[in-house]
């Protein structure tokens, strides 16, 4: 291809890239990666076809400017994500404290009730789980079991890490997404998960499996259980926006509510990944004494509670 034909064909997107790089506006910034890649491709062609040094130098400068702009954008996004983890997540939780408290009540109160019922009456567990499920659960936490929490070999920790990520995030996402049904789905999954957890805890306590069950759950529970509550809070916020959209149409009210709800889910998913790692590599270990697991689990709970209460309170940036 002749150089003039090449320039005529590509001049438009070169100009678009040049104009975008010259502007500090974030408008149309989504086009930057495409235009940058195209300019890199054109520069390679110009060098290969031995076009004039002037054209090669122009494209080289354009590519360098694009590279610097993209690098600056990636740093800005990393800084925003770091700020969110350090301060923004705590701020958005406190801004939606009413939903968090409601979600906590829906999760904990049914669990506490079923826990007490199953502790005082061993037959109640069968109203929530099948006989086979109860037997499998008892075998997992039997003090005589070689592996606590799940029948598996010690060489499958990495595979179980992946399983726990999928399982935990699945619970969190269902609890959140159920909010789209006017909050009813979130309410159901919060109560259901609370009931199952409470029933298991009460039944195993009655069987005196406390030396295996509680050391197993205390560590990852600090992140997993709170993340489920936060997922429920995000779903309840979506549901309430549909029930009471205020001055907005329901679609617009849902979009506005989703801004905070999605931020809550970013944090909840991060917590579920941490919980999966702890559950796979720490909670099921039989080499660590129960006293150590209790101590570490207590520290985890203090960290999570302190983070939710205090993170972002002294931040000078926006939430």
C-alpha positions in Angstrom: 0.0 0.0 0.0 1.3 3.4 -0.9 2.0 5.8 2.0 -0.5 8.4 0.9 -3.3 5.7 0.7 -2.2 4.5 4.1 -2.4 8.0 5.6 -5.8 8.7 4.0 -7.2 5.4 5.4 -5.9 5.9 9.0 -5.8 9.7 9.5 -9.3 9.8 11.0 -8.6 7.5 14.0 -5.1 9.0 14.4 -6.9 12.4 14.8 -9.4 10.9 17.2 -6.6 9.5 19.4 -4.7 12.8 19.2 -7.8 14.8 20.2 -8.5 12.4 23.1 -5.0 12.5 24.4 -5.0 16.3 24.2 -8.1 16.5 26.3 -8.2 15.9 30.1 -11.9 15.0 30.0 -13.0 11.5 30.9 -15.6 11.6 28.1 -15.2 8.8 25.6 -12.2 7.5 27.5 -13.5 4.0 26.8 -12.3 4.4 23.2 -8.7 4.9 24.3 -7.6 1.3 24.4 -9.0 0.6 20.9 -7.4 3.7 19.4 -4.1 3.0 21.1 -4.0 -0.6 19.9 -4.8 0.6 16.3 -2.0 3.2 16.5 0.5 0.5 17.7 -0.6 -1.6 14.7 -0.2 1.3 12.3 3.3 2.1 13.7 4.4 -1.5 13.2 3.1 -1.4 9.6 4.8 2.0 8.9 8.2 0.6 10.1 7.8 -2.6 8.1 6.9 -0.8 4.9 9.7 1.7 5.4 7.4 4.8 5.2 9.0 8.2 5.6 10.8 9.0 9.0 8.3 11.8 9.5 5.3 9.5 9.6 7.1 6.9 11.7 8.1 9.6 14.2 4.6 11.0 14.4 3.1 7.6 15.0 5.8 6.8 17.6 5.0 10.0 19.5 1.3 9.2 19.3 1.8 5.7 20.7 4.1 7.0 23.5 1.4 9.5 24.5 -1.2 6.8 24.4 0.9 4.5 26.6 1.5 7.2 29.2 -2.2 8.1 29.3 -3.2 4.4 29.7 -0.7 3.9 32.4 -1.9 7.0 34.2 -5.5 5.7 34.0 -4.5 2.2 35.3 -2.8 3.9 38.3 -5.9 6.0 39.0 -8.1 2.9 38.9 -5.7 1.0 41.2 -5.7 4.0 43.6 -9.5 4.1 43.5 -9.7 0.4 44.3 -7.2 0.7 47.1 -9.2 3.6 48.6 -12.4 1.6 48.4 -10.8 -1.3 50.3 -9.3 1.0 52.9 -12.1 3.4 53.4 -14.9 3.3 50.8 -16.4 -0.1 51.8 -16.8 0.9 55.4 -18.3 4.2 54.4 -20.9 2.6 52.2 -21.8 0.1 54.9 -22.4 2.8 57.4 -24.4 4.8 54.9 -26.7 1.8 54.5 -26.6 0.8 58.2 -30.4 0.3 58.4 -30.2 -2.4 55.7 -27.2 -4.0 57.3 -29.0 -4.2 60.7 -32.2 -5.6 59.1 -30.2 -8.2 57.2 -28.3 -9.1 60.4 -31.6 -9.7 62.3 -33.1 -11.8 59.5 -30.0 -13.9 59.5 -29.3 -14.3 63.2 -32.7 -14.4 64.9 -34.0 -17.5 63.0 -30.6 -19.1 63.4 -30.6 -18.5 67.2 -34.2 -19.9 67.4 -33.4 -23.1 65.5 -30.2 -23.5 67.3 -32.0 -23.6 70.7 -34.7 -25.9 69.4 -32.2 -28.4 67.9 -30.2 -28.3 71.1 -33.1 -29.2 73.4 -34.8 -31.5 70.9 -32.6 -33.7 68.7 -35.5 -34.5 66.3 -36.0 -30.9 65.2 -32.9 -31.0 62.9 -34.8 -33.4 60.6 -37.3 -30.6 59.9 -34.6 -28.7 58.1 -32.3 -31.5 56.7 -32.8 -35.0 55.4 -31.6 -38.0 57.3 -28.7 -38.5 54.9 -27.6 -34.8 55.2 -27.7 -35.1 59.0 -25.5 -38.2 58.9 -23.1 -36.6 56.5 -22.8 -33.5 58.6 -22.3 -35.6 61.8 -19.5 -37.5 60.1 -17.7 -34.3 59.0 -17.5 -33.0 62.6 -17.1 -36.3 64.4 -14.1 -35.9 66.8 -12.8 -39.3 65.5 -12.7 -38.1 61.9 -9.3 -37.7 60.3 -10.3 -34.5 58.5 -12.6 -32.0 60.1 -15.2 -30.2 58.0 -15.1 -32.3 54.9 -13.9 -35.7 53.9 -10.9 -35.0 51.7 -7.1 -35.6 51.6 -4.6 -33.1 52.7 -3.4 -32.7 49.1 -6.7 -31.2 47.9 -6.5 -27.9 49.7 -6.2 -26.0 46.5 -9.1 -27.7 44.9 -11.2 -27.1 48.0 -10.2 -23.4 47.9 -11.7 -23.2 44.4 -14.8 -25.1 45.6 -15.3 -22.8 48.6 -15.0 -19.7 46.4 -17.7 -21.0 44.0 -19.9 -22.1 46.9 -19.5 -19.0 49.0 -19.9 -16.5 46.2 -22.9 -18.5 45.0 -24.6 -18.0 48.4 -23.7 -14.3 48.4 -24.9 -13.7 44.9 -28.2 -15.5 45.4 -28.8 -13.5 48.6 -28.1 -10.3 46.8 -29.8 -11.0 43.5 -33.0 -12.1 45.3 -33.6 -8.5 46.2 -34.8 -7.8 42.7 -38.0 -9.6 43.7 -39.0 -6.7 45.9 -36.6 -7.9 48.6 -38.4 -11.2 49.1 -35.6 -13.3 47.7 -33.0 -11.7 49.9 -35.3 -12.2 53.0 -35.8 -15.9 52.1 -32.0 -16.7 51.6 -31.1 -14.8 54.8 -33.6 -16.7 56.9 -32.8 -20.0 55.1 -29.1 -19.8 55.6 -29.5 -18.6 59.2 -31.9 -21.5 59.9 -29.5 -24.1 58.5 -26.5 -22.7 60.3 -28.4 -22.5 63.6 -29.8 -26.0 63.3 -26.4 -27.5 62.6 -24.8 -25.6 65.4 -27.5 -26.6 67.9 -27.5 -30.2 66.8 -23.7 -30.6 67.0 -23.6 -28.9 70.3 -26.1 -31.4 71.7 -23.9 -34.2 70.4 -20.9 -32.5 72.2 -19.0 -32.1 68.9 -18.1 -28.6 70.1 -14.3 -29.4 70.0 -14.4 -29.9 66.3 -17.3 -27.7 65.0 -16.6 -24.3 66.7 -12.8 -24.3 66.1 -13.5 -25.0 62.4 -16.0 -22.2 61.8 -14.7 -19.4 64.0 -11.9 -18.4 61.7 -13.5 -18.2 58.3 -16.9 -17.3 59.8 -15.7 -13.8 60.6 -15.5 -13.1 56.9 -18.1 -15.5 55.4 -21.0 -14.9 57.7 -20.6 -11.1 57.7 -20.3 -11.2 53.9 -23.6 -13.0 53.7 -25.2 -10.4 55.9 -23.8 -7.6 53.7 -25.0 -9.4 50.5 -28.5 -9.5 52.1 -28.3 -5.8 52.9 -27.4 -5.0 49.3 -30.4 -7.1 48.1 -32.7 -5.4 50.6 -31.7 -2.0 49.3 -32.6 -3.0 45.8 -35.9 -4.4 47.0 -36.9 -1.4 49.0 -36.1 0.9 46.0 -38.8 -1.0 44.1 -41.3 -1.0 46.9 -40.8 2.7 47.7 -39.2 4.5 44.6 -40.2 7.9 45.9 -40.2 10.6 43.3 -38.5 8.4 40.7 -39.7 5.7 38.4 -39.0 2.2 39.7 -36.3 1.6 37.0 -34.5 4.9 37.9 -34.9 4.2 41.7 -33.4 0.7 41.1 -30.4 2.2 39.2 -29.8 4.7 42.0 -30.0 2.0 44.7 -27.7 -0.2 42.7 -24.8 2.3 43.0 -24.4 1.5 46.7 -25.6 -2.1 46.4 -22.9 -3.0 43.9 -20.2 -1.4 46.0 -21.4 -3.5 49.0 -21.1 -6.6 46.8 -17.6 -5.7 45.7 -16.6 -5.8 49.4 -18.7 -8.8 50.2 -17.1 -10.9 47.4 -13.6 -9.9 48.6 -14.5 -11.1 52.0 -15.9 -14.4 50.6 -12.6 -15.0 48.8 -10.7 -14.4 52.0 -13.1 -16.8 53.9 -12.6 -19.5 51.2 -8.8 -19.3 51.6 -9.0 -19.5 55.4 -11.5 -22.4 55.3 -9.4 -24.4 52.8 -6.0 -23.9 54.3 -6.6 -23.2 58.0 -10.0 -24.1 59.4 -9.8 -27.8 58.5 -6.3 -28.4 59.7 -6.0 -31.0 62.5 -2.4 -29.9 63.3 -3.4 -26.6 64.9 -4.7 -26.8 68.5 -8.2 -25.6 69.1 -7.0 -22.9 71.5 -4.9 -21.4 68.7 -7.9 -21.5 66.3 -10.1 -19.8 68.9 -7.5 -17.1 69.4 -7.0 -16.5 65.7 -10.7 -16.5 65.0 -11.3 -14.0 67.8 -8.6 -11.7 66.2 -10.4 -12.1 62.8 -13.7 -11.1 64.3 -12.2 -8.1 66.0 -10.5 -7.0 62.7 -13.8 -7.3 60.7 -15.9 -5.5 63.3 -13.3 -2.7 63.8 -13.0 -2.4 60.0 -16.7 -2.0 59.5 -17.0 0.5 62.4 -13.9 2.7 61.9 -12.6 2.4 58.3 -12.9 5.6 56.3 -14.0 7.8 59.2 -10.9 10.0 58.9 -10.7 9.8 55.1 -10.6 13.2 53.3 -11.8 11.6 50.0 -15.3 11.0 49.0 -16.9 7.6 49.8 
